[in-house]
Amino acid sequence: MRASKLALLGTLALTATLATACQASTEATGSAQVSATPPVLQEDTALQAAIAASTRPAADVARDQFRHPYESLTFWGLTPGQTVVEIAPGRAGWWTAILQPYAAATGGRYVPVANPAEMGVEDGTADMVLVARAFHNWHRAGRTEPFMQAFFQVLKPGGVLAIEQHRAVEGSNPDQTASTGYVSESYVIKAAEAAGFVLDARSEINANPRDDRDHPFGVWTLPPVRTSAPAAGATTGRTTPLTEAERAAFDAIGESDRMTLRFRKPA
């Protein structure tokens, strides 16, 4: 199945336009409405075309092997015509380069939100809120609870909260791990449920058993950031740069071990 998907991506990139793919996808998936019933995941040719588009930066495409965009987005239940809110997409906009053209092609709406305290989206109008790699920052700033409440408010009944996050070992203290970029899966689940969400499904799509989380510069030691030396003036932690052998060993790990979770706002 995986090989056939990759082959189809290549074919679409050469022979199909995004608009044509959109029409095929709409016919295949029908209504774009999110309901309380878990979605029936089908081939989404519009999404495949967006991922295969030549407009995506080469550096983004190189990360597909670690971030699994097609598998992740279909797991979260993305369908044509949805309003998708992405939280803190960042300057690189890795998900933006896929979701924005997909929304444009399928009659949906993509809304990037830099600050969840200022959503800029009407309550009860979003089909999906996507949060990628942010919980460690929010925990350190004490913002997890109000942000989760904001996501609950903006979603439609039956809407999806999609989570991708660097994963700490279960039982670890987020006060100790968040500074390294990791929090536990149970921490995220507890925060979502406290806001009113129901855990709909969890996946190991983005798991990486090679990641032992023991990195001198936190998760940022790994690709794609690849921090290899302490920040100027650093007085704690490792104070010397990585050797070439150490750099190669961390690169060989690949990107972090990550949880992939789907929560739903009760209908």
Stockholm file with secondary structure:
# STOCKHOLM 1.0

chainA/1-267         MRASKLALLGTLALTATLATACQASTEATGSAQVSATPPVLQEDTALQAAIAASTRPAADVARDQFRHPYESLTFWGLTPGQTVVEIAPGRAGWWTAILQPYAAATGGRYVPVANPAEMGVEDGTADMVLVARAFHNWHRAGRTEPFMQAFFQVLKPGGVLAIEQHRAVEGSNPDQTASTGYVSESYVIKAAEAAGFVLDARSEINANPRDDRDHPFGVWTLPPVRTSAPAAGATTGRTTPLTEAERAAFDAIGESDRMTLRFRKPA
#=GR chainA/1-267 SS CHHHHHHHHHHHHHHCCHHHHHHHHHHHHCCCCCCSSCCCCCCCHHHHHHHHCTTSCHHHHHTHHHHCHHHHHHHHTCCTTCEEEEECCTTTCTTHHHHHHHHHHHTCEEEEESCGGGCCSCTTCEEEEEEESCHHHHHHHTCHHHHHHHHHHHEEEEEEEEEEEEBCCTTCCHHHHGGGTCBCHHHHHHHHHHTTCEEEEEECTTCCTTCCSCCTTGGGGSTTTCCCSCCTTCCSSCCSCCCHHHHHHHHHHCSCCEEEEEEECCC
#=GC SS_cons         CHHHHHHHHHHHHHHCCHHHHHHHHHHHHCCCCCCSSCCCCCCCHHHHHHHHCTTSCHHHHHTHHHHCHHHHHHHHTCCTTCEEEEECCTTTCTTHHHHHHHHHHHTCEEEEESCGGGCCSCTTCEEEEEEESCHHHHHHHTCHHHHHHHHHHHEEEEEEEEEEEEBCCTTCCHHHHGGGTCBCHHHHHHHHHHTTCEEEEEECTTCCTTCCSCCTTGGGGSTTTCCCSCCTTCCSSCCSCCCHHHHHHHHHHCSCCEEEEEEECCC
//
